[in-house]
Amino acid sequence: MNRTIRIVTLLLALASVNAQALVSNDVTPQSHAASRPETPSGVEQMTAEEMFSLAAMFDDGVGVPRDYEAALYWYEYAARAGHAEAMNRLGIMHATGRGVLQDYALAFEWYLQAAKHGSLSAANNVATAYFNGLGVSQSYVQAAKWLQVPVALGDPRAENKLALLYRDGLGVARDPAMAITLLRRAAAQRYAPAMANLGIMYAGGVGMERDDVRAHALLQAALEIGLPASLREATLGQLQQVAARLKNRELTPASQLSAAASTM
């Protein structure tokens, strides 16, 4: 049976049997990795992936009304069954206060559990928590340590984060050449933040000879692909400075490189 059809079928069946359980105050999703909520009837038919998919449906409001409490509830069942990404999602929900009181310490515990179960996203989140001191004592050394595994597996988010640590000498010995290598690897995967950070290094001649044509191409491509708000403003400002330094004849090859990079 198609997995999506099976999920919907199980959703309808569980809704009829456990609708009260999903909304009742008597069933409060637990907020700790060691929690063991009681098993509702029908859940034994589901795999961990199906529990996760059901949680994601509630989380995203796909096929059902968005319901963060129900999402939290089902993510916990999937996490209890060993689903690493469900653990990671629980961390995100606690970090953002989605369906539960915001609690960075509990978020970190979930990230840690998820990372130990093999989630690369969670390993990134553990590193980010250490970097910013959210829910755990701030430590650049630990942030760099937790980025090693996803970097070894070619995760562009981790490559970008570790590159910035090497660029600024945070938790590791300052090594602009290593930062450039990591950013190039992430940029080759069209990861926009890495493209922007590499462009900024080209523009400033950090660890290399300044190259405004490449800087312009990377910065513009990153903006076209899409950047988080925290990086977009700095990238726009750097792009304007680089464009002001370039002569008209140099803007054409820069724009051609940018178009190629943003459509790779």
Secondary structure, DSSP 8 states (H G I E B T S, - for coil): --HHHHHHHHHHHHHHHHHHHHH-TTS----STT------TTGGG--HHHHHHHHHHHHHTSSS---HHHHHHHHHHHHHTT-HHHHHHHHHHHHHTSSS---HHHHHHHHHHHHHTT-HHHHHHHHHHHHHTSSS---HHHHHHHHHHHHHTT-HHHHHHHHHHHHHTSSS---HHHHHHHHHHHHTTT-HHHHHHHHHHHHHTSSS---HHHHHHHHHHHHHH---HHHHHHHHHHHHHHHHHS-HHHHHHHHHHHHHHHT-
